[in-house]
Amino acid sequence: MGLDAHGNMGLGLDAPRCTSTPCNIERINLDADAEGGAQLRFLDRQTGVAARMLLDIDDRVYLDFVRVLQDSVKLHRLGLAADTSFVVVRK
């Protein structure tokens, strides 16, 4: 659990240590930021973001599914306004 100088609060929940590969044991993060936003983030076994639920600056809740590939990052966002898919090419 941590509080930074800007007023952002974070809590990380850990899984058991990985036995086969070195990795970050953190699996779930709960964050509340100083601007009134919040997110619940799920990390995969390679410490990448697999999904997150967030309260954005527009006061809407979104559910993001993330897939990190070698050459790009794919994100599918679900929300009441509309579903959106993004692909960001990695350099």
Secondary structure as the mmCIF struct_conf table of DSSP 4:
data_model
#
loop_
_struct_conf.conf_type_id
_struct_conf.id
_struct_conf.beg_label_comp_id
_struct_conf.beg_label_asym_id
_struct_conf.beg_label_seq_id
_struct_conf.end_label_comp_id
_struct_conf.end_label_asym_id
_struct_conf.end_label_seq_id
STRN STRN1 GLY A 2 LEU A 3
TURN_TY1_P TURN_TY1_P1 ALA A 5 HIS A 6
BEND BEND1 GLY A 7 GLY A 7
STRN STRN2 MET A 9 ASP A 14
HELX_LH_PP_P HELX_LH_PP_P1 ALA A 15 CYS A 18
BEND BEND2 THR A 19 THR A 21
STRN STRN3 GLU A 26 ALA A 32
TURN_TY1_P TURN_TY1_P2 ALA A 34 GLU A 35
BEND BEND3 GLY A 36 GLY A 36
STRN STRN4 ALA A 38 LEU A 43
TURN_TY1_P TURN_TY1_P3 ARG A 45 GLN A 46
BEND BEND4 THR A 47 THR A 47
STRN STRN5 VAL A 49 LEU A 55
TURN_TY1_P TURN_TY1_P4 ILE A 57 ASP A 58
BEND BEND5 ASP A 59 ASP A 59
STRN STRN6 VAL A 61 VAL A 68
BEND BEND6 GLN A 70 ASP A 71
STRN STRN7 SER A 72 LEU A 78
BEND BEND7 LEU A 80 ALA A 81
STRN STRN8 THR A 84 VAL A 89
#
